[in-house]
Amino acid sequence: MADEKMQAILDRTQFEAKSVSLTDVVRSSHGEYRYALQIVLELETGWHDTREEALIGYRKAIVGSCCKHKWRLKRIGILSNHFHILVGPGIEDSPEHVALVFLNNLSYSQDMKPICRFSYYAGTFGEYDRGAIWNRLGVVGQERCIRPGEPGGELS
């Protein structure tokens, strides 16, 4: 940021739980899984909120949401016009549900005002690489896609 005062405010409002790992396998009655989301929320008008007390309130609302739902919160990247949230929700929690929980709690934290746009970005991340499916199919290193039914395309 160009403004040193604003950069100092943003530095103070960041959140990171170094003890939380979103790459660990989680075990439940549904099985074993890895489930980590990056949720990005943008402020309603696209404007920049430079009020430190508001940014701290947003952080508290996000942390509180994760505590209430027993989600693993790794990091909140707070910028003046949007948030990046790295979270490990329960396997039964859809990305839409997770984003809506954050949107609702952010609004609640600011006297029920619409804080964020009515949209979100959700992406997954983790230990799997782009070759995970091909490794399972046994076609790693192939230069072309082998389809089931073609020679070498048998599935087990």
N, C-alpha and C positions, 0 to 999 in steps of 0.2 A: 504494500500500500504506500501511497505517496505521503500520507499524513502520519507522522510518528505517534501522535497522541492516539489516533484510531487504531494503529497497529498494536500499541500497548494494551488497549482495551480488548482487542480481539485475542491477544496472547493470554490475557487473564481469564477469558471466558471459555477457553477450550477444555475438552474433557477427554481423558484417556485412562482406561483401566488396564494397566500393564499386566495384571495378574489374570485377566480374562483371555482365553484363547478361543477363537472361533473356528480353528482348524481341528480341534479335538473331536473324536467320534462321540456322539451322544447316544446313550442307551435308554430305551423306554419300552413300554409294553408293545409298541409298534415295531420294534427292531432297533437296529443301529443306523445312524444317519449323521451326515454333516449338512447343516443348513445355516447359511450366513447370508444376510442381505445388506446391501447398501441402499438406503433410502435417501433421496434428495428431495427437499421441500424448498420452494421459493416463496419469498414474502409476497403478499397479495398484490401490491401495486408494482412490484419490481424495484421499488425504491430501496434505499439503504437505511437501515435502522442503526443509528450510532449511539443510542442511549445504553449505557452500560447496564443499568438496572433492568432494562427490557431484555437484553441479551442474556443476563444471568437468569432472569425469569424463564426464558425459553429453555435454557440448559436444565434448570430444575424440573420443568414440566416433562422434558424428554427422559431424564433420569427417573423421575417418579413413575412415568408410564412403564418403563422397563422393570422397575421394582414391583409394581402392582401385578404385572403379568408374568413375573419370574423369567424375563428374557435376559440373555447375556449381552450386556452393553459393552462394547469394546472402545468405541470412540465417537465423539461428536465433533465435527469440524464446523465451527460457527463462523460464518462470514456475515457481512453486514446486510446481504440481501438473500442469502439462502443457507441451508444446513445440509451437511453430509452426516448420516448416522449409520454406523456399522454395528449391526445387531444380530444376535443369534436367537431367533424366536423359537417357540415350540413347533414341532413338525405339523401340528394341526392348524397353525396360524398362517393363513395365506398372505402373500405380499400386500394385497389390497387391505386386509384386516390390519396388518401392522401399520401401514401408512395412515389409515383412517384413525387408528388409536392416537398416533402422534398429532395428526391434524386437529382432532377434537380436543386433546389435552393442551395443545398450544393455544387454542382459542379460549379454553376455560381459564388458562393461566393469565389471560389478558382481558378479563371481564366479558367473555363470550364474544369478543370482536373477531371478525374473520382475519386472522393473522397471515395465513398462507393462501396461495392460489388453490383452487379446487382441483389440483392435479398433483402428480408425484412421479418420480422416477424410481423404479425398483430394479435392482440387478443382483444377481447372485455372484459369489466368489468363493474360492476355496482351493483345496489341494488337487482338484481334478484338472488335467490339462486337456487340450483339444484332441489329443490322441486317445482319450479314455475309451471311447466307443470302439475305435479301430483296434485297440489292444484287446478288447473283449472278443471282437470278431476274428482276431488273429491275422489281420491284414496290415500290420504295422510295416511301414517301409514300401508299401505298394504305391505305384505312381498313378494308378487310376482306381476308381471306385469299383469294387467287385460286388455285384448285386446277387442276392439269393437266387438260385436257379442257374447262375452262370458257373462254369468250372471254377472251383476254388471259392464259391460263394455259399457253401453249405453252412448252415447254422447248427450249433449243437445245443 
